[in-house]
Amino acid sequence: MKLYHSPTSPYVRKVMVVLYETGQLEDVTLEATSGTPLAPAAGFVAKNPLTKVPALERPDGCTLYDSRVICRFLDARAKAGLYPQGARGWETLTLEATGDGITDAALLMTYEARLRPEGQRMDAFVDAQWAKIENACAALNARWISHLSGPLDTGQIAVGCALAYVDFRHEARGWRNGNDALAAWYAGFAERESMRATAPPA
Ligand SMILES: N[C@@H](CCC(=O)N[C@@H](CS)C(=O)NCC(=O)O)C(=O)O
């Protein structure tokens, strides 16, 4: 299989962590694919019409895209149990959506700063995205530590990759303030071999 990859993408990182954690790394080759909404990678539209990484090309089926779809496919392929059944399964999906929502908001902040010309940038929009991140971190800190501390699942992986991305691009805003339990959980999660091996280049 071929994974359309970028070393700084938090969504790609989710997939890479799942590959590490499920022992499937050797089943994929990485295809460097760098693009932005304003300058998509050449030819990539034929693989993913949305021109977003990650995408996973398979020899025996359609090219999969969106990190959630790819993670789910890889989990099923390895029978790894990263999407538990029953009540914990619904929690896991909600946690995964929360992590991805943090990443979505943080990426919009990044794009606003990097892609929009100075003078057209909108501080209120950036602050509104940050408010989503603050609210999500507060909710994770107050209500999700028990789940986060349980057996590994894709909810934890999404949150771990999201917080890492917030550190990578927006560390100065201080998501840890008032979120001691979440900060302590993340410090431990970031030490996993799969997380260390997939850190973006400095
Ligand atoms: N929901 C998608 C989001 C993927 C995404 O936005 N990837 C970014 C890189 S971090 C991208 O390729 N952006 C290019 C674009 O938006 O055109 C997922 O989970 O895979």
The ligand as an SDF file (V2000), in Angstrom:
LIG
                    3D

 20 19  0  0  0  0  0  0  0  0999 V2000
  -10.3300   15.3260    7.7660 N   0  0  0  0  0  0  0  0  0  0  0  0
   -9.0840   15.0920    7.0720 C   0  0  0  0  0  0  0  0  0  0  0  0
   -8.2170   16.3590    7.1360 C   0  0  0  0  0  0  0  0  0  0  0  0
   -6.9140   16.2060    6.3350 C   0  0  0  0  0  0  0  0  0  0  0  0
   -6.2090   17.5530    6.1350 C   0  0  0  0  0  0  0  0  0  0  0  0
   -6.7980   18.6230    6.2750 O   0  0  0  0  0  0  0  0  0  0  0  0
   -4.9140   17.4570    5.8030 N   0  0  0  0  0  0  0  0  0  0  0  0
   -4.1530   18.6700    5.5260 C   0  0  0  0  0  0  0  0  0  0  0  0
   -2.6990   18.5140    5.9520 C   0  0  0  0  0  0  0  0  0  0  0  0
   -2.5250   18.6020    7.7000 S   0  0  0  0  0  0  0  0  0  0  0  0
   -4.1540   18.9150    4.0310 C   0  0  0  0  0  0  0  0  0  0  0  0
   -3.8480   18.0170    3.2630 O   0  0  0  0  0  0  0  0  0  0  0  0
   -4.4970   20.1390    3.6180 N   0  0  0  0  0  0  0  0  0  0  0  0
   -4.5060   20.5190    2.2550 C   0  0  0  0  0  0  0  0  0  0  0  0
   -5.8180   21.1670    1.8810 C   0  0  0  0  0  0  0  0  0  0  0  0
   -6.6440   21.4510    2.7820 O   0  0  0  0  0  0  0  0  0  0  0  0
   -6.0220   21.3950    0.6970 O   0  0  0  0  0  0  0  0  0  0  0  0
   -8.3870   13.8900    7.6980 C   0  0  0  0  0  0  0  0  0  0  0  0
   -8.6670   13.5600    8.8710 O   0  0  0  0  0  0  0  0  0  0  0  0
   -7.6200   13.2110    6.9960 O   0  0  0  0  0  0  0  0  0  0  0  0
  1  2  1  0
  2  3  1  0
  2 18  1  0
  3  4  1  0
  4  5  1  0
  5  6  2  0
  5  7  1  0
  7  8  1  0
  8  9  1  0
  8 11  1  0
  9 10  1  0
 11 12  2  0
 11 13  1  0
 13 14  1  0
 14 15  1  0
 15 16  2  0
 15 17  1  0
 18 19  2  0
 18 20  1  0
M  END
$$$$
